[in-house]
């Protein structure tokens, strides 16, 4: 049985099986919400536009779980004549249900698109992507709606689904699936990280995909994978710079996370929207991560952050950039340890759900303005942050995100943390920032 690390890995593996579509007139349509991170990876790999396909089931009035049809954008409506005939639903009852569901659909579309228009499917191949299917009912409806919206060809692609379901989807011209396990459980059982996808993450991914398409039309953009040689090892990272680049935020993640983490990528996208360059980074090699002691070797991680900062200073496109550190969990301890180093040229630090206490007595040597972000439900870490804040002598602030636990998985909490980080970094890193000194709080 294939078990995907997360939706990012699932999307990349799915994209490998869709290479035959490269160069064709394709629009990738993610099913919100969980299908969008998978669809984002597919669209990026194929170099094609990304959109969402929002559908709503029309349930029989006296048996709402039984679908008598479905609706989509642009007035799209598909009806099941046999269900309508069997249940005796009247035209008036159908209109009442459709009116209610249409309002729900438009509200969701408005939330996801934020004023962005729907990509026209007329004459194009609609590639519908979800993070997995069980019964296939939503996927069938999405395929029918896409065809109703003018798609010349409809392809359904998912990382995982039961073999029986994959073989019973005549509404799609082609079905592509990475894994069809004999013993299929719930979709989430085939992922190690199946964290909920928020509305905010959907919006950020759609924005990022739209920027990629615009940048591709305008010319090459600095949005590249990088390898950073450090003595006997080479670290892997992803560098994304706006034009022009005035600042770069280096990410130092904690245990079990990495440069491909959906949470890190989401925060990086928010920072990029604010005009900040980002370097998503793995501070340990895959072999080093196997030894748990390395994850808590704060001095080692801090030394590597310092070396990466020097590497940024050697590149023509980042040499003049101000540098900030964004640390999560143990990565926050490493970020503050590095920022406290002699001659450290770090302009700002943000810790999200971090362990600043792991920087120990070096906290008192940090000079970079530091923002600590903690979830109110992460009580043990909140207490550690309060103690660490008392040791800081630099401009600092503690922000508590109501209802958030350690990983900020609750709806809206990661977006709130990302916006707080963006505000802090723009204040201290960008030329328009005030770069003022504020008292401890």
VOPAGU-2260 file (C-alpha; in pm, 1 decimal, decimal comma):
REM VOPAGU-2260
SITE   aa  ch    i         X         Y         Z
SITE  UNK   A    0       0,0       0,0       0,0
SITE  UNK   A    1     133,8     341,5     -96,5
SITE  UNK   A    2     130,2     595,9     187,3
SITE  UNK   A    3     199,7     954,6      83,2
SITE  UNK   A    4     394,3    1187,0     312,6
SITE  UNK   A    5     143,4    1466,1     246,1
SITE  UNK   A    6     -57,8    1626,0     -33,3
SITE  UNK   A    7     255,3    1788,5    -177,5
SITE  UNK   A    8     426,7    1452,8    -232,6
SITE  UNK   A    9     101,3    1304,8    -361,8
SITE  UNK   A   10      68,7    1587,5    -614,2
SITE  UNK   A   11     423,2    1543,9    -739,3
SITE  UNK   A   12     384,0    1169,0    -785,5
SITE  UNK   A   13      52,3    1224,4    -960,5
SITE  UNK   A   14     212,0    1482,2   -1190,4
SITE  UNK   A   15     466,9    1222,4   -1304,6
SITE  UNK   A   16     179,8    1011,2   -1438,4
SITE  UNK   A   17      32,7    1309,6   -1622,4
SITE  UNK   A   18     341,5    1404,7   -1823,6
SITE  UNK   A   19     163,3    1301,2   -2143,3
SITE  UNK   A   20     -50,6    1614,6   -2103,5
SITE  UNK   A   21     243,8    1854,3   -2118,2
SITE  UNK   A   22     205,6    2108,0   -2396,4
SITE  UNK   A   23    -168,1    2046,8   -2433,0
SITE  UNK   A   24    -446,2    2299,5   -2376,6
SITE  UNK   A   25    -508,2    2193,7   -2015,5
SITE  UNK   A   26    -664,0    2364,7   -1714,3
SITE  UNK   A   27    -612,1    2193,6   -1377,4
SITE  UNK   A   28    -920,6    2212,2   -1155,7
SITE  UNK   A   29    -874,9    2135,8    -785,9
SITE  UNK   A   30   -1168,6    2021,3    -576,8
SITE  UNK   A   31   -1173,7    2239,0    -262,5
SITE  UNK   A   32   -1037,2    2213,5     -17,4
SITE  UNK   A   33    -805,0    1914,5      10,8
SITE  UNK   A   34    -770,9    1865,5    -363,0
SITE  UNK   A   35    -621,2    2209,8    -422,4
SITE  UNK   A   36    -271,5    2147,1    -273,1
SITE  UNK   A   37    -247,4    1832,5    -488,7
SITE  UNK   A   38    -372,9    2021,0    -795,2
SITE  UNK   A   39    -123,3    2302,4    -731,0
SITE  UNK   A   40     168,8    2059,7    -761,6
SITE  UNK   A   41      23,3    1909,0   -1079,4
SITE  UNK   A   42     -34,0    2249,7   -1240,7
SITE  UNK   A   43     314,5    2367,8   -1146,8
SITE  UNK   A   44     479,6    2052,4   -1282,7
SITE  UNK   A   45     290,2    2072,7   -1613,7
SITE  UNK   A   46     320,7    2452,0   -1642,0
SITE  UNK   A   47     -54,0    2502,8   -1688,8
SITE  UNK   A   48    -319,5    2723,4   -1519,8
SITE  UNK   A   49    -487,5    2623,7   -1192,2
SITE  UNK   A   50    -844,5    2691,3   -1090,2
SITE  UNK   A   51   -1102,1    2538,8    -857,4
SITE  UNK   A   52   -1416,2    2357,2    -958,8
SITE  UNK   A   53   -1688,4    2422,7    -703,5
SITE  UNK   A   54   -1992,8    2196,2    -710,9
SITE  UNK   A   55   -2298,0    2154,5    -490,8
SITE  UNK   A   56   -2521,1    1851,7    -468,6
SITE  UNK   A   57   -2896,9    1898,0    -510,0
SITE  UNK   A   58   -3047,5    1669,9    -247,7
SITE  UNK   A   59   -3404,0    1538,3    -259,5
SITE  UNK   A   60   -3605,0    1762,8     -20,1
SITE  UNK   A   61   -3722,5    1479,4     204,5
SITE  UNK   A   62   -3400,9    1275,2     167,1
SITE  UNK   A   63   -3112,5    1527,9     137,6
SITE  UNK   A   64   -2839,6    1260,7     112,3
SITE  UNK   A   65   -2994,8    1133,8    -212,5
SITE  UNK   A   66   -2874,5    1347,1    -503,6
SITE  UNK   A   67   -3124,4    1441,5    -770,9
SITE  UNK   A   68   -2860,8    1654,0    -945,4
SITE  UNK   A   69   -2581,5    1902,6    -895,1
SITE  UNK   A   70   -2487,1    2257,6    -987,6
SITE  UNK   A   71   -2168,5    2441,4   -1073,4
SITE  UNK   A   72   -2055,9    2787,9   -1176,9
SITE  UNK   A   73   -2181,0    2965,4   -1486,5
SITE  UNK   A   74   -2532,6    2832,4   -1438,6
SITE  UNK   A   75   -2417,4    2472,3   -1485,0
SITE  UNK   A   76   -2677,1    2217,5   -1376,1
SITE  UNK   A   77   -2694,0    1841,8   -1420,8
SITE  UNK   A   78   -3003,6    1643,7   -1319,8
SITE  UNK   A   79   -3066,4    1274,8   -1255,3
SITE  UNK   A   80   -3388,3    1209,4   -1441,7
SITE  UNK   A   81   -3439,7     866,6   -1284,9
SITE  UNK   A   82   -3417,5    1002,3    -928,6
SITE  UNK   A   83   -3653,5    1288,7   -1012,8
SITE  UNK   A   84   -3905,0    1050,7   -1165,1
SITE  UNK   A   85   -3881,4     799,9    -879,3
SITE  UNK   A   86   -3915,4    1058,5    -600,9
SITE  UNK   A   87   -4178,1    1274,2    -770,2
SITE  UNK   A   88   -3997,0    1600,0    -689,6
SITE  UNK   A   89   -4184,0    1891,3    -846,2
SITE  UNK   A   90   -4027,9    2171,8   -1049,4
SITE  UNK   A   91   -4106,8    2413,5    -765,8
SITE  UNK   A   92   -3932,4    2191,4    -509,0
SITE  UNK   A   93   -3633,3    2155,0    -740,6
SITE  UNK   A   94   -3609,2    2531,1    -784,8
SITE  UNK   A   95   -3626,1    2586,5    -407,5
SITE  UNK   A   96   -3337,9    2345,8    -344,2
SITE  UNK   A   97   -3135,2    2487,9    -632,5
SITE  UNK   A   98   -3186,2    2845,7    -511,7
SITE  UNK   A   99   -3056,0    2754,8    -165,5
SITE  UNK   A  100   -2758,1    2555,3    -296,0
SITE  UNK   A  101   -2675,7    2818,9    -558,1
SITE  UNK   A  102   -2638,1    3077,8    -280,1
SITE  UNK   A  103   -2402,3    2842,0     -95,1
SITE  UNK   A  104   -2203,2    2780,6    -412,9
SITE  UNK   A  105   -2164,4    3149,7    -492,9
SITE  UNK   A  106   -2051,8    3219,6    -136,0
SITE  UNK   A  107   -1779,6    2954,5    -161,9
SITE  UNK   A  108   -1669,1    3076,9    -502,7
SITE  UNK   A  109   -1643,6    3433,8    -372,2
SITE  UNK   A  110   -1438,3    3313,3     -76,6
SITE  UNK   A  111   -1192,6    3115,4    -288,8
SITE  UNK   A  112   -1157,2    3344,3    -589,1
SITE  UNK   A  113   -1151,4    3683,6    -413,1
SITE  UNK   A  114   -1272,1    3857,4    -730,8
SITE  UNK   A  115   -1069,2    3640,3    -968,4
SITE  UNK   A  116   -1272,0    3525,8   -1269,0
SITE  UNK   A  117   -1331,1    3163,1   -1362,4
SITE  UNK   A  118   -1094,9    3025,0   -1627,4
SITE  UNK   A  119   -1291,5    2949,1   -1944,5
SITE  UNK   A  120   -1297,4    2574,7   -2019,0
SITE  UNK   A  121   -1444,6    2600,7   -2369,3
SITE  UNK   A  122   -1264,1    2361,2   -2602,3
SITE  UNK   A  123    -996,1    2279,8   -2343,0
SITE  UNK   A  124    -900,8    1971,0   -2141,8
SITE  UNK   A  125   -1031,5    1990,2   -1786,5
SITE  UNK   A  126    -797,3    1800,4   -1553,5
SITE  UNK   A  127    -992,7    1752,1   -1230,8
SITE  UNK   A  128    -777,6    1672,3    -926,3
SITE  UNK   A  129    -868,4    1566,9    -573,7
SITE  UNK   A  130    -659,8    1425,7    -288,4
SITE  UNK   A  131    -838,6    1092,1    -323,0
SITE  UNK   A  132   -1180,9     944,5    -387,6
SITE  UNK   A  133   -1383,9     679,1    -208,4
SITE  UNK   A  134   -1729,7     643,8    -364,5
SITE  UNK   A  135   -1654,2     886,5    -647,0
SITE  UNK   A  136   -1985,2    1073,5    -621,8
SITE  UNK   A  137   -1828,2    1421,2    -596,2
SITE  UNK   A  138   -1579,7    1338,9    -871,4
SITE  UNK   A  139   -1860,1    1228,8   -1105,0
SITE  UNK   A  140   -2049,1    1551,6   -1047,9
SITE  UNK   A  141   -1735,4    1760,4   -1103,3
SITE  UNK   A  142   -1670,5    1583,2   -1434,6
SITE  UNK   A  143   -2026,3    1643,7   -1551,5
SITE  UNK   A  144   -2013,3    2010,1   -1451,0
SITE  UNK   A  145   -1678,6    2061,9   -1628,2
SITE  UNK   A  146   -1824,5    1917,3   -1947,5
SITE  UNK   A  147   -2131,5    2137,4   -1906,3
SITE  UNK   A  148   -1896,4    2437,9   -1882,9
SITE  UNK   A  149   -1755,5    2359,9   -2227,0
SITE  UNK   A  150   -1459,9    2127,1   -2165,5
SITE  UNK   A  151   -1379,9    1926,2   -2477,7
SITE  UNK   A  152   -1215,7    1652,5   -2272,2
SITE  UNK   A  153   -1240,0    1564,6   -1902,8
SITE  UNK   A  154    -967,8    1380,6   -1711,3
SITE  UNK   A  155    -997,2    1283,0   -1346,4
SITE  UNK   A  156    -669,8    1242,4   -1155,3
SITE  UNK   A  157    -622,1    1141,6    -790,8
SITE  UNK   A  158    -339,3     996,8    -582,8
SITE  UNK   A  159    -547,8     714,6    -433,7
SITE  UNK   A  160    -882,6     542,4    -492,8
SITE  UNK   A  161   -1037,9     195,0    -478,1
SITE  UNK   A  162    -985,8      -2,2    -799,9
SITE  UNK   A  163   -1361,5     -62,2    -831,5
SITE  UNK   A  164   -1433,9     310,7    -819,2
SITE  UNK   A  165   -1164,4     394,7   -1074,4
SITE  UNK   A  166   -1315,6     141,2   -1313,1
SITE  UNK   A  167   -1664,4     286,5   -1278,2
SITE  UNK   A  168   -1626,4     650,0   -1382,1
SITE  UNK   A  169   -1765,6     668,2   -1737,0
SITE  UNK   A  170   -1820,5    1044,3   -1702,6
SITE  UNK   A  171   -1442,4    1095,7   -1739,2
SITE  UNK   A  172   -1261,2    1042,1   -2068,7
SITE  UNK   A  173    -957,0     925,5   -1873,7
SITE  UNK   A  174    -888,2     838,5   -1509,5
SITE  UNK   A  175    -535,9     855,0   -1367,6
SITE  UNK   A  176    -457,0     720,1   -1021,5
SITE  UNK   A  177    -122,5     660,8    -850,5
SITE  UNK   A  178    -240,7     393,1    -609,0
SITE  UNK   A  179    -542,4     159,5    -617,5
SITE  UNK   A  180    -498,6     -50,5    -302,5
SITE  UNK   A  181    -691,1    -376,2    -269,8
SITE  UNK   A  182    -771,4    -286,5      87,6
SITE  UNK   A  183    -890,3      70,3      59,4
SITE  UNK   A  184    -965,3     254,2     381,1
SITE  UNK   A  185   -1057,2     618,9     420,0
SITE  UNK   A  186    -854,4     854,0     199,1
SITE  UNK   A  187    -675,1     997,4     502,2
SITE  UNK   A  188    -534,3     656,1     595,8
SITE  UNK   A  189    -316,5     671,2     284,4
SITE  UNK   A  190    -139,5     989,9     401,8
SITE  UNK   A  191     100,7    1039,5     691,6
SITE  UNK   A  192       2,0    1407,4     709,0
SITE  UNK   A  193    -362,8    1463,5     618,6
SITE  UNK   A  194    -402,0    1795,5     797,5
SITE  UNK   A  195    -712,6    1993,2     698,1
SITE  UNK   A  196    -670,2    2248,7     421,2
SITE  UNK   A  197    -814,6    2589,0     511,5
SITE  UNK   A  198    -994,5    2836,8     287,6
SITE  UNK   A  199    -697,7    3070,5     333,3
SITE  UNK   A  200    -455,4    2807,7     202,3
SITE  UNK   A  201    -674,0    2755,8    -105,7
SITE  UNK   A  202    -668,5    3128,9    -177,9
SITE  UNK   A  203    -291,3    3153,3    -134,6
SITE  UNK   A  204    -229,3    2858,5    -367,4
SITE  UNK   A  205    -459,5    3002,2    -634,1
SITE  UNK   A  206    -281,5    3338,1    -606,6
SITE  UNK   A  207      58,7    3170,7    -632,3
SITE  UNK   A  208     -49,3    2973,4    -939,4
SITE  UNK   A  209    -180,9    3289,0   -1105,7
SITE  UNK   A  210     149,6    3468,5   -1036,6
SITE  UNK   A  211     338,9    3178,6   -1190,7
SITE  UNK   A  212     133,8    3198,6   -1509,9
SITE  UNK   A  213     183,4    3576,5   -1529,1
SITE  UNK   A  214     557,4    3544,9   -1464,1
SITE  UNK   A  215     587,6    3274,6   -1728,2
SITE  UNK   A  216     426,2    3504,5   -1983,3
SITE  UNK   A  217     642,6    3798,5   -1879,8
SITE  UNK   A  218     973,5    3610,0   -1864,2
SITE  UNK   A  219    1180,3    3397,1   -1625,3
SITE  UNK   A  220    1133,4    3447,2   -1250,5
SITE  UNK   A  221    1369,5    3356,3    -967,6
SITE  UNK   A  222    1168,1    3067,1    -829,0
SITE  UNK   A  223    1424,1    2788,8    -815,7
SITE  UNK   A  224    1549,9    2486,7    -625,7
SITE  UNK   A  225    1899,5    2546,9    -489,9
SITE  UNK   A  226    2177,6    2333,1    -345,6
SITE  UNK   A  227    2395,4    2499,9     -83,3
SITE  UNK   A  228    2738,8    2341,2     -33,9
SITE  UNK   A  229    2854,3    2349,3     328,8
SITE  UNK   A  230    3177,8    2160,4     375,3
SITE  UNK   A  231    3109,3    1788,1     351,3
SITE  UNK   A  232    2731,5    1825,3     305,9
SITE  UNK   A  233    2499,6    2003,2      66,0
SITE  UNK   A  234    2167,2    2144,0     186,4
SITE  UNK   A  235    1858,6    2153,7     -33,1
SITE  UNK   A  236    1639,9    2461,8     -53,6
SITE  UNK   A  237    1394,6    2658,2    -264,1
SITE  UNK   A  238    1460,3    3027,2    -331,2
SITE  UNK   A  239    1179,9    3258,6    -444,0
SITE  UNK   A  240    1260,9    3625,2    -502,6
SITE  UNK   A  241    1038,8    3914,0    -608,5
SITE  UNK   A  242    1171,3    4166,1    -857,7
SITE  UNK   A  243    1346,4    4362,9    -725,4
SITE  UNK   A  244    1448,6    4171,2    -413,9
SITE  UNK   A  245    1513,3    4378,5    -102,7
SITE  UNK   A  246    1483,6    4110,9     167,3
SITE  UNK   A  247    1495,4    3734,1     213,4
SITE  UNK   A  248    1338,4    3532,1     494,5
SITE  UNK   A  249    1518,2    3203,8     567,9
SITE  UNK   A  250    1297,4    2925,8     707,6
SITE  UNK   A  251    1426,4    2702,8     987,2
SITE  UNK   A  252    1171,9    2426,6    1041,0
SITE  UNK   A  253    1132,8    2183,1    1323,7
SITE  UNK   A  254    1124,5    1807,0    1349,6
SITE  UNK   A  255     910,7    1624,7    1093,4
SITE  UNK   A  256     882,4    1925,9     864,1
SITE  UNK   A  257    1079,7    2048,7     563,1
SITE  UNK   A  258    1094,1    2271,4     260,4
SITE  UNK   A  259     804,0    2080,3     103,0
SITE  UNK   A  260     579,8    2119,2     408,6
SITE  UNK   A  261     238,5    2263,0     310,2
SITE  UNK   A  262     245,3    2482,0     621,9
SITE  UNK   A  263     587,3    2627,8     539,2
SITE  UNK   A  264     490,4    2678,8     175,7
SITE  UNK   A  265     171,3    2853,5     280,1
SITE  UNK   A  266     358,0    3096,6     507,1
SITE  UNK   A  267     621,5    3152,5     236,8
SITE  UNK   A  268     349,3    3241,3     -13,9
SITE  UNK   A  269     199,7    3496,9     226,3
SITE  UNK   A  270     544,3    3654,0     280,6
SITE  UNK   A  271     607,0    3665,3     -94,6
SITE  UNK   A  272     273,4    3842,9    -143,0
SITE  UNK   A  273     402,8    4104,2     103,2
SITE  UNK   A  274     709,8    4165,3    -115,8
SITE  UNK   A  275     956,6    3940,5      69,1
SITE  UNK   A  276    1189,1    3683,1     -81,7
SITE  UNK   A  277    1188,5    3340,3      84,3
SITE  UNK   A  278    1434,8    3054,1     120,2
SITE  UNK   A  279    1267,7    2729,3     225,8
SITE  UNK   A  280    1544,4    2514,4     360,9
SITE  UNK   A  281    1628,1    2170,0     496,1
SITE  UNK   A  282    1896,7    2223,7     759,9
SITE  UNK   A  283    1969,3    1851,1     779,2
SITE  UNK   A  284    2031,8    1598,1     504,4
SITE  UNK   A  285    1790,6    1299,8     481,2
SITE  UNK   A  286    2058,4    1078,4     636,4
SITE  UNK   A  287    2117,4    1319,0     925,5
SITE  UNK   A  288    1744,9    1337,5    1001,1
SITE  UNK   A  289    1746,5     965,4    1083,1
SITE  UNK   A  290    1940,3    1048,6    1399,7
SITE  UNK   A  291    1692,5    1224,6    1629,9
SITE  UNK   A  292    1976,9    1382,3    1824,9
SITE  UNK   A  293    2055,0    1604,4    1523,4
SITE  UNK   A  294    1706,9    1755,9    1535,2
SITE  UNK   A  295    1784,2    1895,5    1881,8
SITE  UNK   A  296    2145,0    1990,3    1809,4
SITE  UNK   A  297    2070,1    2363,1    1821,5
SITE  UNK   A  298    2434,8    2465,0    1783,4
SITE  UNK   A  299    2467,7    2257,7    1463,6
SITE  UNK   A  300    2146,0    2396,9    1316,6
SITE  UNK   A  301    2244,7    2753,2    1409,9
SITE  UNK   A  302    2587,9    2714,4    1248,2
SITE  UNK   A  303    2420,2    2601,4     928,8
SITE  UNK   A  304    2181,2    2895,8     933,9
SITE  UNK   A  305    2478,1    3128,1     967,1
SITE  UNK   A  306    2654,4    2955,4     676,8
SITE  UNK   A  307    2341,0    2979,6     461,5
SITE  UNK   A  308    2320,1    3350,8     540,7
SITE  UNK   A  309    2679,7    3388,7     420,3
SITE  UNK   A  310    2584,4    3196,8     103,8
SITE  UNK   A  311    2300,6    3442,7      39,7
SITE  UNK   A  312    2551,8    3724,7      72,3
SITE  UNK   A  313    2764,0    3566,4    -200,5
SITE  UNK   A  314    2484,5    3561,8    -460,6
SITE  UNK   A  315    2448,2    3866,6    -686,2
SITE  UNK   A  316    2067,0    3858,0    -657,4
SITE  UNK   A  317    2061,2    3846,6    -274,0
SITE  UNK   A  318    2389,7    4012,2    -170,3
SITE  UNK   A  319    2219,7    4343,1     -90,1
SITE  UNK   A  320    1911,7    4188,2      73,9
SITE  UNK   A  321    1831,2    4222,5     441,7
SITE  UNK   A  322    1787,5    3879,8     599,9
SITE  UNK   A  323    1530,1    3755,3     848,0
SITE  UNK   A  324    1476,8    3416,5    1009,9
SITE  UNK   A  325    1141,4    3236,9    1040,2
SITE  UNK   A  326    1169,2    2950,6    1287,6
SITE  UNK   A  327     914,3    2686,8    1383,8
SITE  UNK   A  328     940,1    2445,1    1676,4
SITE  UNK   A  329    1308,8    2357,5    1734,9
SITE  UNK   A  330    1397,6    2571,1    1431,4
SITE  UNK   A  331    1305,7    2880,4    1632,6
SITE  UNK   A  332    1570,4    2795,4    1891,9
SITE  UNK   A  333    1826,7    2757,1    1613,6
SITE  UNK   A  334    1720,5    3086,1    1451,7
SITE  UNK   A  335    1762,2    3281,9    1775,3
SITE  UNK   A  336    2089,9    3105,7    1856,7
SITE  UNK   A  337    2223,3    3207,3    1513,3
SITE  UNK   A  338    2088,7    3560,8    1540,2
SITE  UNK   A  339    2276,1    3602,3    1867,3
SITE  UNK   A  340    2607,5    3508,5    1706,9
SITE  UNK   A  341    2890,1    3760,1    1693,3
SITE  UNK   A  342    2850,8    3980,6    1389,2
SITE  UNK   A  343    2515,7    3828,3    1294,0
SITE  UNK   A  344    2354,6    4050,0    1032,7
SITE  UNK   A  345    1997,1    3940,8    1094,1
SITE  UNK   A  346    1736,3    4215,4    1076,5
SITE  UNK   A  347    1434,6    4032,5    1225,1
SITE  UNK   A  348    1326,1    3697,2    1368,0
SITE  UNK   A  349     981,4    3536,8    1388,3
SITE  UNK   A  350     908,6    3222,7    1589,6
SITE  UNK   A  351     584,1    3034,3    1511,7
SITE  UNK   A  352     491,4    2769,3    1766,2
SITE  UNK   A  353     861,1    2776,7    1844,9
SITE  UNK   A  354    1096,0    2670,3    2118,3
SITE  UNK   A  355    1297,0    2989,3    2175,9
SITE  UNK   A  356    1397,9    2849,7    2513,1
SITE  UNK   A  357    1632,2    2610,3    2330,1
SITE  UNK   A  358    1858,0    2907,2    2252,0
SITE  UNK   A  359    1930,9    2916,9    2627,3
SITE  UNK   A  360    2141,3    3202,0    2766,0
SITE  UNK   A  361    2212,9    3328,5    2412,1
SITE  UNK   A  362    1863,0    3480,9    2410,8
SITE  UNK   A  363    2000,9    3780,7    2597,1
SITE  UNK   A  364    2247,7    3842,3    2310,3
SITE  UNK   A  365    1983,9    3859,5    2035,1
SITE  UNK   A  366    1965,2    4208,5    1887,7
SITE  UNK   A  367    1724,5    4145,5    1599,3
SITE  UNK   A  368    1361,7    4247,4    1667,0
SITE  UNK   A  369    1184,4    3923,4    1756,9
SITE  UNK   A  370     819,2    3822,2    1728,6
SITE  UNK   A  371     698,3    3514,1    1917,3
SITE  UNK   A  372     372,2    3361,8    1788,2
SITE  UNK   A  373     207,6    3088,7    1996,0
SITE  UNK   A  374    -133,1    2920,6    1995,0
SITE  UNK   A  375    -348,9    2973,5    2301,2
SITE  UNK   A  376    -418,9    2598,1    2318,4
SITE  UNK   A  377     -47,5    2514,9    2305,4
SITE  UNK   A  378     -19,7    2573,8    2677,3
SITE  UNK   A  379     318,1    2414,3    2752,1
SITE  UNK   A  380     490,8    2595,2    2463,8
SITE  UNK   A  381     316,8    2920,7    2555,9
SITE  UNK   A  382     469,3    2900,2    2903,0
SITE  UNK   A  383     814,3    2832,7    2753,4
SITE  UNK   A  384     774,0    3136,5    2526,5
SITE  UNK   A  385     678,3    3360,1    2817,4
SITE  UNK   A  386     993,1    3254,9    3002,9
SITE  UNK   A  387    1208,2    3301,8    2693,3
SITE  UNK   A  388    1060,5    3645,9    2628,8
SITE  UNK   A  389    1166,8    3754,3    2975,6
SITE  UNK   A  390    1528,3    3682,9    2873,7
SITE  UNK   A  391    1516,2    3884,5    2551,1
SITE  UNK   A  392    1676,8    4229,7    2551,0
SITE  UNK   A  393    1591,7    4313,7    2190,2
SITE  UNK   A  394    1267,6    4476,0    2067,5
SITE  UNK   A  395    1018,1    4192,2    2101,1
SITE  UNK   A  396     654,0    4100,8    2107,9
SITE  UNK   A  397     445,8    3793,2    2195,6
SITE  UNK   A  398     129,4    3728,3    1994,6
SITE  UNK   A  399    -114,8    3458,0    2104,2
SITE  UNK   A  400    -340,1    3314,5    1833,1
SITE  UNK   A  401    -669,5    3223,2    1992,9
SITE  UNK   A  402    -771,1    2857,7    1960,5
SITE  UNK   A  403    -452,6    2743,7    1787,5
SITE  UNK   A  404    -265,8    2429,0    1888,0
SITE  UNK   A  405     102,3    2360,6    1820,6
SITE  UNK   A  406      77,8    2307,2    1443,9
SITE  UNK   A  407    -184,6    2580,3    1383,6
SITE  UNK   A  408    -415,0    2329,2    1211,7
SITE  UNK   A  409    -738,3    2495,5    1322,8
SITE  UNK   A  410    -927,7    2693,6    1051,5
SITE  UNK   A  411    -782,8    3040,6    1002,1
SITE  UNK   A  412    -508,1    3011,1    1264,8
SITE  UNK   A  413    -217,4    2949,1    1027,7
SITE  UNK   A  414    -329,9    3240,0     811,0
SITE  UNK   A  415    -339,5    3464,8    1118,2
SITE  UNK   A  416      12,6    3356,2    1215,1
SITE  UNK   A  417     138,4    3409,4     858,0
SITE  UNK   A  418     -11,0    3758,9     844,2
SITE  UNK   A  419     147,6    3847,2    1178,9
SITE  UNK   A  420     484,9    3727,1    1046,0
SITE  UNK   A  421     442,1    3923,8     723,0
SITE  UNK   A  422     366,4    4240,2     917,1
SITE  UNK   A  423     674,2    4197,1    1138,1
SITE  UNK   A  424     910,6    4123,2     851,2
SITE  UNK   A  425     786,7    4405,0     628,2
SITE  UNK   A  426     827,7    4641,5     921,8
SITE  UNK   A  427    1191,4    4551,3     981,9
SITE  UNK   A  428    1318,3    4418,7     647,9
SITE  UNK   A  429    1170,5    4628,8     371,6
SITE  UNK   A  430    1283,9    4984,5     287,3
SITE  UNK   A  431     932,9    5113,8     356,6
SITE  UNK   A  432     940,0    4963,8     705,3
SITE  UNK   A  433     977,8    5196,8    1002,1
SITE  UNK   A  434    1258,4    4986,7    1154,9
SITE  UNK   A  435    1184,3    5158,0    1485,6
SITE  UNK   A  436    1262,3    5031,9    1828,2
SITE  UNK   A  437     979,4    4913,6    2046,7
SITE  UNK   A  438     992,2    4822,0    2411,1
SITE  UNK   A  439     958,0    4468,9    2540,4
SITE  UNK   A  440     599,3    4360,0    2569,7
